[in-house]
């Protein structure tokens, strides 16, 4: 007689999955906020839009972490990529002027290692806590044969809300508006296919430290969460029919400054950025010199030191910068809006 086969014999450990759920429940509990009706453990998570919204519009976003995960596997650094996962989606939702409300994650692996998965989800919970959104659900998928042992993939999903009258579309951006740049915390979670090539090229000649951090920590620094600071600025400088404040936001991800800023500008407008108006960190200077790429490629591949852009009426630019600084941001006045003319939508000169 053939021995009966169990799910565990096929490579799926239900007990390990249950153990992981129990470990992450207290992490998710720390992220709870108004509106949560049912969280981790059910077939679906329930959330009630807070009653303070009069005409709520839901804004959703989804993203992953990309090939930064390859370094997380190689260097066994799993505690920050969860923050990256949250930041990539909530920062996108924020660009519409929305407050992130809740987040769901998808963690897929070939074989579930509880400690690794718990470290990743711990980062996800931390990211949610820092951005004020609730981690109310997700999926852990153990799929033998789909991923090499020790590797996994991540996807995240954020839902936010914004008053219909306060949605940021960028359509009223006009010449003379000021472009503020909020400093990034590092490479964030884009451009890592090139980062990995640079690390390979440098080999043993890679620096021991960058910007005061050990090399690997500098490379793996999680994406900065701009939610709380930018929401505070949006309250102080709203863009409505009766007030002209923040007109547009751009999350600087894949495509860098050159491709992301035009996404929030109306037809016929361009952003003229002043070269040198924000400092280049040791990290980006090292990447540029080792890769041997020019300034244009740096600004098209990486955030190059600016993780979020704020376009605001010139009359309120200085005051807005002070509010952002009071909430922990490094703010640089990096340019102005002008008519497009015959040039590019973003000019750095």
C-alpha positions, 0 to 999 in steps of 0.5 A: 500500500502506498503511504497516504499523502498529506498537505505537509508532504506536498510542501504546505505546512498549515500549522506553520501558517497558523503559527504565523497568523498568531504572531502577527495578530498583536502587530496588526492590533497596534495599527487599529484606528477609527473605522475598523470593524473587523480585522485579521482572521476573517474572510474579509476585512470590514472598514467604515469610512469615518463619519467626518467625511461629507463626500468621501471619495475612495482612492486605492493603490497597489505596488510591490518592492521590486528587486530590492528583495534580492538584496534582502534575501542575500543579506538576510535583512527582512525587517525593512522591506515591509515598510517599503511595501506600505510606503510605495502604496500609501505615498501614491494614495497621498498624492491624490490628497487622500488619507490612507485608511487601511492596508492589505498585504500578500506574502508568497513563498515556496516554503514558509519560514515563520521568523522571516515572514514575521520580520517582513510583516512586522515591517508592514505593521510598522509602516502602517503605524507610521502612516496612520492606516490599519493593517486589516487583512492579507494573504500568506501563500505557501506554494512549493516549487514556485519560489526558491527556498528562502525567497518570497514576493510581496504585494501591497494594497492601500485604500484611502479617502479624500473629500471630493472637493479636495482631490488633488488633480494638478489641473490648476497648476500655473506658471510661477507656482513653487516646487518644493522637494522633500528629501528621500531616505535613500534609494527607496524601492526603485532602481534596484536592478541598477543598484545591484549591478553597481554593487556587483561592479564595486565588489570589495571596493564598496565603501564601509559606510555611506551617509554615516550608516553601514553600507548595507543599512544605507542601501536597504534604508526603507522608503520614507513615509510622507503621510502625516507631514503632508496631510498636516500641510494639506490641512494648513494649505488646502486647495479649494475653490476659496483657497489656493494652497497645495495644488499637486503632489508627485511621489518620486518612484520609478522614472525619477524626477523627470518622469513623475513630475509631469504626471501631475502637471496640466497640459502646457506646463513644465517644471524648471528645477534648479540644479544643486538646489538640493544636496546629493547624498554620499549614497547617490554620489557613489551610485553615480560615480560607480555606474558612470552615468550622467545627471539626466540618467540619475534623475530619470532612474532614481529619486536622487534625493527627493522622494516627494514633490509639492507644487504650491502657490508661491504666496504660501511656499515658505510657510508650507515648507515650515509646516513640513519641517515642523513635522520632520521633513527636510524641505528644499525649494527646487524649482518653479512652474513655467509654460512648457514652450518647446522644452521638456516637461521637466528641465534641470539646469 
